[in-house]
Amino acid sequence: MGEKKKPRREDVQDLDTLCEYCSGKCCRYFAMEIDEPVDWEDFDRLRWFVLHESTTLFTEDNHWFLLVQTKCRKLDEQNRCTDYENRPNVCRQYTTSHCEYEDHWVYDRYFETPEQVAEYAEALLGPRNGDDIRSSK
């Protein structure tokens, strides 16, 4: 008995059933919009963020986001919410009409390491008073 094949979004009649075929992407991370960095202090803060495991940064339509890959504690092995009736409002407001069912997570800019953040900052702001933040502690 093979695994149930994931249908394309347009082949699913009732969008509410998309969750039956999904890996629970929406319950495996959270992203928070953050202020756009404008100076070295801001970029140092962003470097600090990505020093933490499972944390990245991305931009979309000139908005900056902090992304934390972490599974919701209420997600079960079948990728279903075990506390659906008591879920937070942010979950209640999220619908399958615009969910990430088939998305491949492509962003305008994506930063996984402090070195990437530093290189971008240097390209944007120029050298930092002779200091190379890529090698700072």
N, C-alpha and C positions, 0 to 999 in steps of 0.2 A: 504494500500500500504506500504510494508516494505521497509527498507533501502536496497540499492543496495549492494549485497554481494561482498566483495573484493576478486577478483580472485588471485590465486597464480601467482608469476612472470612467471613461465614456461608456464602458460596457456594463457598469453597475447601475441598475435601475434606481435603487434607493440609496442615496448618498450616505444615509445614516448607517448603512451596513459596511462602509469602507473599513471601519475599524476591525471587522472580522478578518480582513486580509492583510492588515498593516502590522508592522513591527513595533508600533507604538512610538514612532519618532517624536511626536509632540510631548511625550512623557519621559524622554531620555535626555533632555537638556532644558536650559532656560537661557534666554538672551535678554539683556537689559540695555536700553539705549543709554549712552553716556555722552558727555559733552565732547565736542570735537577738540582734539588737542591743538594748542596754539603756540606753546613754548616748550622749552626743555623740561621744565618741571612737570608739565602734563605728560610728556612722553616718558619721563622716568616713572610716573605712576602707572602708565600702561605697561611698561617693561615689568614692573612689579606684578601686575595682574598675570601676565603670561609665564612668570616664573612658577606659578602654581599649576599643579597637574590638572589636566582636563579643562584648561582654561585657554581660550583663544579670543582674538578680536577680529571683527570684520566691519566693512562699510558696505552700505547699500543706499543708493540714491543720496549720497553725501551725508548720510547719518551713520554715526559710529555706534557699535554694539559690543558689549562684553558677553561672550558665550561660554557657558559652563556646561560641559557634558557630564551629566549626572542623572541617574535613573530615579524617578519618583519612587518613594518608599511604598506607595499604594499600588504599584503596577505588578500584576502577577505574571506567572510563567506563560500565560496565554495572551499577554499584552493587553489585559483588561484591568480596569480600575476596580480595586477591592472595596472602595469606599465611595462609589459613584453618587449615591444619594446625598452624601455630605461633602462632596468635592468643593474646593474654593471657587469663588466667582470667576476668577480668571479661566478656570477649566470650563465652567458653565457657559461662558461667552464664546469659547472657541468652538467652531463648527467645522464640519467636513467640507463645506462648500469652498473653502480656501485653504484647506490643510495641505500638508507636505507629502501627501500620499505617494506621488510620483516624482517629487523634487529630488534633485541631486546636489543641493546645497552649493551653488555657485555664487560667489560674492564679487563685488567690485574689487575689494582688497581683503586679504586674509592674512593674519599674523599669528603664527604658532610659537615663535621664539622671541626672546628679548633682543636677539641680534637683528632679526627682521624689523622690529620696531625701531631700533637704533639706526639702522641703515635708512629707513624711511624718514626718520626725523632729520638725519643729517642731510639727506637729499632735499628735504623741504626747507630746513632752517639754516643749513650750512654748518661748518664745523663749530663745535662747542668750545670756544675759548681754549683750543689746544687739547682739550680733554676728549678722550674717546670713550663714550659711554658704553660701547660694546664690551669693553674690558674692565669697566668699573665694577666694584663689588656691591 
